[in-house]
Amino acid sequence: GAGGGGAPPAPPPAAAAAATADGRHGAALAVGLHLNEPAVVRAAAEGTPVGSIALVARSVGPGRLGALLGTLAAAVGESPHVEFYLRWCLEVLRAHGGHLRGERARYAVPLRALHRAVGARHDDLRRICDENAYDLAFIEQQLQLGLAACDKTND
């Protein structure tokens, strides 16, 4: 550090990773948001335990909400951790909903992106559920046919 000897400060992405490792999830997220680095923001979000998401979401200042919402929209659309990122979205909206509503025009672009990403995931999951229901119905039908054939041969 300056005049104090010791190790030089870590570069910002490394500082965010160190903050996450130390359990300072809000600080890690703040570094990523300050740098406007979606990969660092996403790493900080993913390093946050589910039970801490609400607290970390509340710690985000209004000036960084747009960047966070944009990163969350991308993560919802890409990540296999759908439920985790939906929890992030829910907690950000709970913590900052009044501000977002009052500044609707300022956050229109990231909120639309988030809405599109959640809608696309919903459609994907609905399609998968429909396919699973069809597959289960087919398997059940085949099982019933097999049982009926067994009953006939046992008679």
C-alpha positions in Angstrom: 0.0 0.0 0.0 0.9 3.6 0.0 3.7 4.3 2.4 2.7 1.4 4.6 4.6 -1.4 3.0 3.0 -4.8 2.7 1.3 -6.2 -0.3 0.0 -4.0 -3.1 -3.8 -3.8 -3.3 -5.4 -6.6 -5.4 -6.6 -5.7 -8.9 -10.4 -5.0 -8.8 -11.6 -8.4 -10.1 -9.3 -10.2 -7.7 -10.5 -7.9 -4.9 -14.1 -8.9 -5.7 -13.1 -12.6 -5.6 -11.3 -12.0 -2.3 -14.3 -10.2 -0.8 -16.6 -13.1 -1.9 -14.1 -15.6 -0.3 -14.2 -13.5 3.0 -18.0 -13.5 3.0 -18.2 -9.8 2.1 -20.7 -10.4 -0.7 -22.0 -6.8 -0.9 -18.5 -5.5 -1.3 -17.8 -8.0 -4.0 -20.9 -7.0 -5.9 -20.1 -3.3 -5.4 -16.7 -3.8 -7.0 -18.2 -5.5 -10.1 -20.9 -2.9 -10.4 -18.4 0.0 -10.0 -16.3 -1.5 -12.7 -19.4 -2.2 -14.8 -18.0 -5.7 -15.4 -20.9 -8.2 -15.9 -18.6 -11.2 -15.3 -17.4 -9.8 -12.0 -21.0 -8.9 -11.0 -22.2 -12.4 -11.9 -19.3 -14.1 -10.0 -20.2 -12.0 -7.0 -23.9 -12.8 -7.3 -23.2 -16.5 -7.7 -20.9 -16.4 -4.6 -23.7 -15.0 -2.5 -25.5 -17.6 -0.4 -29.3 -17.7 -1.0 -29.9 -16.6 2.6 -27.9 -13.4 2.1 -29.3 -12.3 -1.3 -32.0 -10.1 0.2 -29.4 -8.2 2.4 -26.9 -7.8 -0.5 -29.7 -6.7 -2.9 -30.7 -4.0 -0.4 -27.1 -2.8 -0.3 -27.1 -1.8 -4.0 -27.4 1.9 -4.6 -29.8 3.4 -7.1 -27.0 4.4 -9.4 -26.0 0.7 -9.9 -29.5 -0.8 -10.2 -29.6 -0.6 -14.0 -26.3 -2.5 -14.3 -27.4 -5.1 -11.8 -30.7 -5.6 -13.6 -29.0 -6.0 -16.9 -26.6 -8.6 -15.5 -29.5 -10.5 -13.9 -31.4 -10.4 -17.2 -28.4 -12.0 -19.0 -27.9 -14.5 -16.2 -31.6 -15.6 -16.2 -31.4 -16.1 -19.9 -28.1 -18.1 -19.9 -27.5 -19.8 -16.5 -28.7 -23.2 -15.6 -29.3 -21.8 -12.1 -32.7 -20.4 -13.0 -34.2 -20.5 -9.5 -31.2 -18.8 -7.9 -31.3 -15.9 -10.4 -35.0 -15.6 -10.0 -34.4 -15.2 -6.3 -32.0 -12.4 -7.0 -34.6 -10.7 -9.3 -37.3 -11.1 -6.6 -35.1 -9.6 -3.9 -33.9 -6.7 -6.0 -37.5 -5.9 -6.9 -38.6 -6.2 -3.3 -35.8 -4.0 -2.1 -36.0 -1.4 -4.8 -39.5 -1.7 -6.3 -40.6 1.7 -5.1 -37.6 3.4 -6.6 -37.9 1.5 -9.8 -41.5 2.4 -10.1 -40.8 6.1 -9.5 -38.0 6.1 -12.0 -39.7 4.0 -14.6 -38.1 5.6 -17.7 -34.6 5.4 -16.2 -34.8 1.6 -15.8 -37.1 0.7 -18.8 -34.3 -0.9 -20.9 -33.0 -3.3 -18.2 -36.5 -4.1 -16.9 -37.7 -5.0 -20.4 -34.6 -7.2 -20.8 -35.3 -8.9 -17.5 -39.0 -9.3 -18.5 -38.0 -10.9 -21.8 -35.5 -13.2 -20.2 -38.0 -14.4 -17.5 -40.6 -14.9 -20.2 -38.3 -16.9 -22.4 -37.3 -19.1 -19.4 -41.0 -19.5 -18.5 -41.7 -20.6 -22.1 -38.8 -23.1 -22.1 -39.9 -24.6 -18.8 -43.5 -24.9 -19.9 -42.4 -26.7 -23.1 -40.2 -29.1 -21.0 -43.1 -29.8 -18.6 -45.5 -30.4 -21.5 -43.0 -32.8 -23.1 -42.5 -34.6 -19.7 -46.3 -34.9 -19.2 -46.6 -36.4 -22.7 -43.7 -38.8 -22.1 -45.2 -39.9 -18.7 -48.6 -40.4 -20.3 -47.0 -42.6 -23.0 -45.1 -44.6 -20.5 -48.2 -45.1 -18.3 -50.1 -46.2 -21.4 -47.4 -48.7 -22.4 -47.3 -50.0 -18.8 -51.1 -50.5 -18.9 -50.9 -52.4 -22.2 -48.1 -54.6 -20.8 -50.1 -55.3 -17.7 -53.2 -56.1 -19.8 -51.1 -58.5 -22.0 -49.7 -60.2 -18.8 -53.3 -60.6 -17.5 -54.4 -62.3 -20.7 -51.5 -64.8 -20.7 -52.1 -65.6 -17.1 -55.8 -66.4 -17.7 
